[in-house]
């Protein structure tokens, strides 16, 4: 059983770091972007990535989401797991090829209908960004499968290739070849395209086949309700960029893109944390006797604590921008860091609550309330961005996240999902906010670096107090025997 507990920490560290670094390439390359791209070019890069992300959701119907959850109905039957992966991967890949052909014809028309200016073009910039997103989308079911099966070795190999390739090729294209925006987009495209090609050549007989409807219909039924939800979620999460561009221009979007990239590290870290704990969490939730509730409660406190520590790190990083650039336009981002960090706090809770909610496989209701939240965000941004600019966008996002948290709590209560250790988890968040705004008010104005370091050190001490027993508790819980698993889940 000690091996199982050690496996949890190994998986957590491995998946968390690699997944976070792989998704955070924009931030890793931020010093290069700040020195090689003007604010308007950086704004265009942000805008292209927004549209590519939305198109990629439509392309594969979110089938990778089915692997995240339905895989656990097959635990203990490796042949059924492999068969499930090949069916989902084949269908997803076929859909992506079809979407690529359609976008090659319709892309210019779609981009002209939404473009803010003549510089926003499908050829060559838009199609490169779209191809990059499609390659990552094609790889998504396989990466989820590797995490669920806890195949850390293969996951590490693929992730390291993508990280080194992405950073290295963009450095080559931007710094040495001086290709500007097209170089940044091309450098991001080549690594996932090469990896996908290599996997197809090496594993095509096992991955590519004509799936039977009976094999993929559960995945489709699970994923289809998530398509509209995911599109709305992406739009709601990126509406701020669109409003900034429309009301303040591409240069302001480039500046805001730096802030959004820093704040986006929280979502990337949570994505990686989701991937690391989901197998263990869903195994605990699958216990029909409710004997694993203590582990679920420990995960809750641990998850939010890790998220808050990440946000504190983001604040410190954002306050240290003067170490990367002396451009006053980019340095203006620092004054909005505390407000942006505050807007992230409700997200930490709703992300964990979302894991619990999806374990019930109730995806249809997600769309209706995401639509309502998107409309609310649209209205808030329409009112606040023209009047207050970038701070208005952050206030709108904070209000939207608070509304989302309220709805999630109502939904969890409706499905009878209890939240143990809620008080201590909420106390962590309130303590972080007190430290954040307390240090912001105490540290002299314009001394951003001192503020960032001080708030991080203070909150690190608080986290040490809150979680000094958490590693031992998780180790003990993960060392306890689990109920016997069958192909259909936990044995009765």
C-alpha positions, 0 to 999 in steps of 0.5 A: 500500500505504501507503493500506492501512496508513493504513486499518488505523490509521484503522479501529482508532481509529475503530471502537475509540473509537466502539464502546467509547463506544457500549457504555460508556454506563453508565459515561459516565452513571455520575456521573448514576446516582450522583447520581440513583439510590439503590443499590437502583434502580441494582441493579434497573437492573443486574438488568433489563439482565442478563435483557434481554441473555440474552433478546436472545441467544435472540431472533436465534439469534446470527446476527450472529456468522455475519456476523463470520466467514462474510463473509470467505468472500465477499470480493471479491464485493460483490453476494454480500456484500449478498445475504448481509447481507439474508438474515441481517438479514431472518431475524434481524429476523423472529425478533426480532419473533416473540420480542417477541410471545412475551415480551409474553405470557410475560414476566410469568410468566418474571420472577415465576419468577426475581424476587427481590422484588415490585419486579422487574417485567416491566411496565413496567421489564422490557419496556422493557429487553427492547425496548432489547436487541432493538433493538440485537440487530436492528442488530447484523448491520448494524454487523458488516457495516459494520465488515467492509466497512470502511465507516467513514463510515456506521459513524460516523454510526450510532454517533454518533447512538446515543451522543449520543441515549443519553446526551442522552435519559437526562440529560433523563429523569433530571436534568430530568424526574426520572423515576428508573429508568423514565427511565433505561430509556426514555432507553436505548430511544429511540435504537436504536428510532429508528435501527432504524425509520429504517434500515427505512424507508430501506433496507427494499427492500434489507434485508427479504425472504424469505430462501431456505434455501440462503442462510441455512443456512450462517449458521444452522449456524454460529450455532446452536451459539453460542446455548447457548454465548452464553447460558451465557457471558452467565450465567457473566459475570453470575452474580456479579450474581445471587449478590450480589443474592440473598445481599447484596440490591439495594443491594449489587448497586447498589454492585457494579454500579458496580464491574462497570461499571468492570471491564466497560469492559475487555470493551467495549474488547476488543469494539471492538478485536476489531471493528477488527482482525478483518478484518485478522486473518482476512485474514492467517489465510486465507493458505494458505501461512502467510506472514502469521504474522508479522502474526498474532503482532504482532496478538497482542502489540498486542492484549494490550498494548492490553487491559492499558493499558485495565485500567490506565486502569480502575484509575485511573478506579475510584480516582478515584470520589471526584471523582464522589460522596461517598457512602460506599457507592459509594466503598467500591468502590475497595478492590476495584479491584486484585482486580477488575483482576487477574481481568481479565488472563486474559480479555485472552488468552482473547479473542484466542485465541477470535478464532483459534479461531473462525477455524477455524469450530469453534463446537460445542465452545464450548458444552460447555466453557462449560457446564463453566465456568459450573458451576464459576463457580456452585459457586465463587460459591455457596461464596465470596459468602455467606462473603466478599461482594463480594471472594468474587465477584471471586475466583470470577471470577479462578479461572473465567478462569484455568480458561478460559485453560487450556482455550483453550490445550489447544484451540488446541494440539489444532487446531494453532494456534501462538502466536508472541510468547507469551513477550513477551506474557506478560511484559507481563501479569506486569509489569502485575501487579507494578506494580499490586500493588507500588504498592498495597502502597507507596502509603499506605492510603486514598490511592486517587487517588495509587495509581491515577495512579502505577500508570497512569504506571508501566505507560504507561512499560512499554508505551512500552518494549514497543511503541515499534516496534509501530506501525512494524512493523504499518505495514510488514506492512500495506504488503506486498502481500496474496495475490490475493483471490477470492470464496471467499477467498485465491486458490491 
